[in-house]
Each structure stands twice: as structure tokens, then as C-alpha cells.
């Protein structure tokens, strides 16, 4: 990433704490080859043209945005104060282990067999 530019996560309003940034020296460019139907390619080209972007810019930005959304869906959630208190209460006071959990904990893991 060049100096003076904000990271993608910051430009999308996503806090950067959830993403490891590579140093500029470690950044390498590669290629991804895709086979797509002509109608899909035209659709992408039309959308990119409307935004004044190349097909590559449009596809990279779209894929990056989707990847961030997927990762954040797995890592970040927001709760109102009442639900947060209930969540913390549940973490601090887990239910007693039931018979299924006890049985599971007695089993030898597959990687130790």
C-alpha cells in the first residue's frame, strides 16, 4: 500500500484492528484467471464503466468488500447494553455439563488414536 492511502478496511468504514496488514516489502502482485459467461462479463463491464473503473478495479474492489463482510460476519457483532449484559452473564455462568458433554470429554480425540 502506498503512503498517504487509507487501507481498504478503513475506506469501507471497517476498523483495521481485525485485519493483519502486510508490510509494503511483502506485497506482491499476482493474477487470478476466471472463466465466466459472456453475459456476466458484459454485466461487470457495464457496471465498471458506470463507475469509471476498469473491469479489474471493479472486480477487485467488489471481491475485497465481500471478503471483508464475510470475515466481519464471523468475527464482529454488536449488542445493545441489555443484550451485552446477558451475553457476559452467560459467559460468566455457563450451564453445568450435561451427560452428552461428559461423554464427549471422556472420548479419546481422533488425532490421538
Backbone as CSV, one residue per row, in Angstrom:
resi,resn,N_x,N_y,N_z,CA_x,CA_y,CA_z,C_x,C_y,C_z
1,UNK,0.862,-1.176,0.000,0.000,0.000,0.000,0.897,1.224,0.000
2,UNK,0.614,2.184,-0.837,1.453,3.364,-0.919,1.146,4.323,0.218
3,UNK,2.118,5.184,0.489,1.935,6.152,1.566,0.815,7.109,1.221
4,UNK,0.072,7.538,2.242,-0.977,8.509,2.034,-2.320,7.908,1.692
5,UNK,-2.366,6.638,1.412,-3.639,5.988,1.101,-4.153,5.297,2.346
6,UNK,-5.462,5.305,2.505,-6.041,4.557,3.611,-6.213,3.114,3.182
7,UNK,-6.239,2.210,4.172,-6.421,0.801,3.835,-7.846,0.587,3.368
8,UNK,-8.071,-0.530,2.701,-9.402,-0.860,2.192,-10.390,-0.949,3.334
9,UNK,-9.981,-1.571,4.435,-10.907,-1.719,5.555,-11.304,-0.357,6.110
10,UNK,-10.355,0.585,6.146,-10.692,1.918,6.630,-11.603,2.642,5.656
11,UNK,-11.361,2.500,4.357,-12.184,3.200,3.378,-13.602,2.657,3.345
12,UNK,-13.797,1.417,3.813,-15.137,0.838,3.865,-15.783,1.062,5.222
13,UNK,-15.122,1.825,6.102,-15.680,2.084,7.414,-15.514,0.912,8.362
14,UNK,-14.548,0.040,8.080,-14.311,-1.136,8.907,-13.078,-0.874,9.740
15,UNK,-13.147,-1.121,11.049,-11.957,-0.906,11.871,-10.824,-1.816,11.405
16,UNK,-9.607,-1.295,11.407,-8.485,-2.068,10.889,-7.937,-3.054,11.896
17,UNK,-8.442,-3.061,13.131,-7.895,-3.957,14.138,-8.123,-5.419,13.805
18,UNK,-9.071,-5.730,12.948,-9.389,-7.118,12.655,-8.592,-7.701,11.508
19,UNK,-7.706,-6.921,10.895,-7.006,-7.383,9.725,-5.513,-7.157,9.892
20,UNK,-4.738,-8.174,9.590,-3.287,-8.035,9.628,-2.844,-7.378,8.330
21,UNK,-2.059,-6.346,8.435,-1.560,-5.647,7.261,-0.156,-6.147,6.950
22,UNK,0.123,-6.367,5.677,1.456,-6.748,5.256,2.300,-5.503,5.090
23,UNK,3.590,-5.660,5.301,4.481,-4.538,5.057,4.589,-4.328,3.550
24,UNK,4.886,-3.099,3.119,4.985,-2.838,1.684,5.982,-3.757,0.984
25,UNK,7.062,-4.138,1.672,8.060,-5.014,1.055,7.490,-6.401,0.798
26,UNK,6.509,-6.826,1.599,5.942,-8.165,1.448,4.827,-8.202,0.410
27,UNK,4.369,-7.058,-0.067,3.279,-7.007,-1.039,3.776,-7.500,-2.393
28,UNK,3.078,-8.469,-2.935,3.389,-8.947,-4.268,2.097,-8.975,-5.063
29,UNK,2.227,-8.811,-6.341,1.055,-8.873,-7.201,1.015,-10.221,-7.881
30,UNK,-0.173,-10.705,-8.069,-0.372,-11.963,-8.769,-1.571,-11.822,-9.664
31,UNK,-1.906,-12.888,-10.312,-3.066,-12.844,-11.192,-4.037,-13.941,-10.812
32,UNK,-5.287,-13.703,-11.118,-6.351,-14.681,-10.940,-7.052,-14.781,-12.285
33,UNK,-7.118,-15.961,-12.812,-7.785,-16.163,-14.102,-9.163,-16.756,-13.839
34,UNK,-10.174,-16.150,-14.438,-11.544,-16.598,-14.258,-12.170,-16.913,-15.601
35,UNK,-12.964,-17.940,-15.627,-13.765,-18.247,-16.820,-15.202,-17.888,-16.478
36,UNK,-15.755,-16.946,-17.223,-17.127,-16.518,-16.964,-17.900,-16.442,-18.274
37,UNK,-19.197,-16.523,-18.157,-20.059,-16.412,-19.330,-19.992,-14.989,-19.883
38,UNK,-20.230,-14.877,-21.158,-20.187,-13.577,-21.817,-21.158,-12.576,-21.218
39,UNK,-22.367,-13.048,-20.870,-23.360,-12.143,-20.283,-22.876,-11.591,-18.947
40,UNK,-22.226,-12.415,-18.164,-21.717,-11.962,-16.870,-20.587,-10.970,-17.060
41,UNK,-19.721,-11.243,-18.022,-18.618,-10.321,-18.309,-19.150,-8.965,-18.756
42,UNK,-20.144,-8.957,-19.621,-20.740,-7.690,-20.070,-21.392,-6.947,-18.910
43,UNK,-22.053,-7.675,-18.037,-22.677,-7.063,-16.860,-21.623,-6.368,-15.996
44,UNK,-20.521,-7.073,-15.753,-19.427,-6.499,-14.954,-18.827,-5.296,-15.666
45,UNK,-18.592,-5.418,-16.956,-18.029,-4.301,-17.718,-18.942,-3.079,-17.692
46,UNK,-20.245,-3.295,-17.843,-21.202,-2.179,-17.814,-21.200,-1.493,-16.448
47,UNK,-21.200,-2.288,-15.383,-21.191,-1.705,-14.034,-19.889,-0.950,-13.785
48,UNK,-18.764,-1.528,-14.204,-17.473,-0.860,-14.032,-17.445,0.463,-14.800
49,UNK,-17.969,0.465,-16.020,-17.976,1.682,-16.839,-18.795,2.784,-16.184
50,UNK,-19.922,2.417,-15.607,-20.759,3.418,-14.931,-19.992,4.092,-13.806
51,UNK,-19.150,3.317,-13.123,-18.371,3.865,-12.007,-17.039,4.463,-12.452
52,UNK,-16.745,4.388,-13.757,-15.490,4.926,-14.265,-14.290,4.086,-13.857
53,UNK,-14.482,2.790,-13.713,-13.417,1.888,-13.298,-13.143,0.866,-14.387
54,UNK,-11.973,0.282,-14.313,-11.687,-0.832,-15.209,-12.368,-2.082,-14.650
55,UNK,-12.456,-3.096,-15.497,-13.028,-4.362,-15.043,-12.230,-4.898,-13.853
56,UNK,-10.924,-4.833,-13.939,-10.072,-5.342,-12.859,-10.316,-4.578,-11.567
57,UNK,-10.327,-3.245,-11.648,-10.581,-2.442,-10.440,-11.930,-2.791,-9.831
58,UNK,-12.945,-2.883,-10.672,-14.293,-3.184,-10.192,-14.344,-4.550,-9.515
59,UNK,-13.752,-5.553,-10.159,-13.804,-6.903,-9.606,-13.005,-7.014,-8.310
60,UNK,-11.844,-6.399,-8.260,-11.036,-6.460,-7.041,-11.742,-5.759,-5.894
61,UNK,-12.276,-4.567,-6.143,-12.971,-3.837,-5.082,-14.211,-4.594,-4.608
62,UNK,-14.952,-5.181,-5.542,-16.147,-5.941,-5.176,-15.786,-7.182,-4.365
63,UNK,-14.784,-7.908,-4.807,-14.364,-9.121,-4.103,-13.796,-8.785,-2.732
64,UNK,-13.012,-7.720,-2.642,-12.431,-7.308,-1.365,-13.529,-6.913,-0.378
65,UNK,-14.507,-6.144,-0.858,-15.620,-5.721,0.002,-16.394,-6.938,0.522
66,UNK,-16.662,-7.884,-0.359,-17.378,-9.098,0.039,-16.557,-9.919,1.027
67,UNK,-15.248,-10.019,0.805,-14.382,-10.774,1.712,-14.381,-10.144,3.104
68,UNK,-14.314,-8.821,3.172,-14.352,-8.135,4.468,-15.672,-8.408,5.163
69,UNK,-16.774,-8.333,4.431,-18.090,-8.607,5.016,-18.164,-10.019,5.580
70,UNK,-17.669,-10.981,4.825,-17.701,-12.374,5.282,-16.882,-12.538,6.555
71,UNK,-15.677,-11.961,6.577,-14.830,-12.082,7.758,-15.435,-11.383,8.965
72,UNK,-15.992,-10.203,8.753,-16.599,-9.491,9.871,-17.838,-10.206,10.397
73,UNK,-18.581,-10.854,9.504,-19.741,-11.625,9.960,-19.326,-12.738,10.901
74,UNK,-18.095,-13.207,10.780,-17.606,-14.284,11.625,-16.896,-13.776,12.877
75,UNK,-16.514,-12.513,12.902,-15.672,-12.013,13.986,-16.270,-10.891,14.813
76,UNK,-17.189,-10.151,14.269,-17.648,-8.948,14.938,-19.162,-8.942,15.028
77,UNK,-19.670,-8.672,16.195,-21.100,-8.479,16.335,-21.322,-7.393,17.378
78,UNK,-22.414,-6.687,17.218,-22.714,-5.570,18.116,-23.991,-5.883,18.885
79,UNK,-23.987,-5.522,20.155,-25.144,-5.758,21.009,-25.525,-4.472,21.725
80,UNK,-26.823,-4.309,21.961,-27.252,-3.190,22.773,-26.856,-3.504,24.227
81,UNK,-26.877,-2.534,25.127,-26.399,-2.757,26.501,-27.085,-3.917,27.230
82,UNK,-28.399,-4.075,27.074,-29.088,-5.168,27.772,-28.637,-6.531,27.250
83,UNK,-28.539,-6.660,25.952,-28.105,-7.939,25.387,-26.642,-8.216,25.708
84,UNK,-25.820,-7.163,25.743,-24.417,-7.342,26.111,-24.314,-7.879,27.540
85,UNK,-25.082,-7.306,28.442,-25.067,-7.780,29.835,-25.502,-9.243,29.915
86,UNK,-26.527,-9.617,29.158,-26.988,-11.015,29.146,-25.908,-11.923,28.563
87,UNK,-25.218,-11.451,27.523,-24.152,-12.229,26.912,-23.006,-12.460,27.896
88,UNK,-22.570,-11.405,28.562,-21.494,-11.526,29.538,-21.920,-12.437,30.686
89,UNK,-23.165,-12.307,31.129,-23.693,-13.165,32.197,-23.630,-14.637,31.776
90,UNK,-24.016,-14.934,30.539,-23.971,-16.313,30.042,-22.536,-16.825,29.967
91,UNK,-21.599,-15.964,29.560,-20.192,-16.380,29.509,-19.636,-16.627,30.913
92,UNK,-20.010,-15.765,31.836,-19.504,-15.885,33.208,-20.141,-17.026,33.984
93,UNK,-21.321,-17.454,33.586,-22.043,-18.502,34.303,-22.541,-19.575,33.344
94,UNK,-21.615,-20.378,32.809,-22.054,-21.404,31.855,-22.889,-22.467,32.563
95,UNK,-23.748,-23.150,31.811,-24.544,-24.207,32.427,-23.645,-25.373,32.858
96,UNK,-24.115,-26.147,33.810,-23.365,-27.317,34.255,-23.269,-28.314,33.103
97,UNK,-22.161,-29.052,33.019,-22.026,-30.035,31.942,-23.100,-31.108,32.040
98,UNK,-23.705,-31.420,30.904,-24.716,-32.464,30.845,-24.079,-33.792,30.474
99,UNK,-24.879,-34.837,30.364,-24.331,-36.162,30.058,-23.636,-36.240,28.694
100,UNK,-24.148,-35.540,27.698,-23.517,-35.585,26.377,-22.139,-34.937,26.402
101,UNK,-21.994,-33.823,27.100,-20.692,-33.164,27.195,-19.715,-34.038,27.981
102,UNK,-20.183,-34.626,29.061,-19.311,-35.519,29.840,-18.830,-36.685,28.975
103,UNK,-19.731,-37.267,28.189,-19.372,-38.375,27.308,-18.344,-37.930,26.272
104,UNK,-18.560,-36.761,25.697,-17.637,-36.226,24.703,-16.254,-36.013,25.314
105,UNK,-16.191,-35.481,26.502,-14.915,-35.183,27.143,-14.158,-36.453,27.531
106,UNK,-14.854,-37.579,27.695,-14.196,-38.842,28.031,-13.610,-39.536,26.802
107,UNK,-14.087,-39.176,25.627,-13.607,-39.818,24.400,-12.173,-39.406,24.079
108,UNK,-11.440,-40.324,23.479,-10.087,-40.032,23.011,-10.213,-39.306,21.667
109,UNK,-9.579,-38.141,21.529,-9.676,-37.407,20.254,-9.126,-38.230,19.087
110,UNK,-9.666,-38.016,17.918,-9.270,-38.756,16.724,-7.770,-38.600,16.442
111,UNK,-7.194,-37.436,16.729,-5.781,-37.211,16.438,-4.854,-37.930,17.428
112,UNK,-5.405,-38.491,18.501,-4.586,-39.242,19.457,-4.752,-40.759,19.294
113,UNK,-5.614,-41.187,18.414,-5.832,-42.625,18.204,-4.756,-43.224,17.370
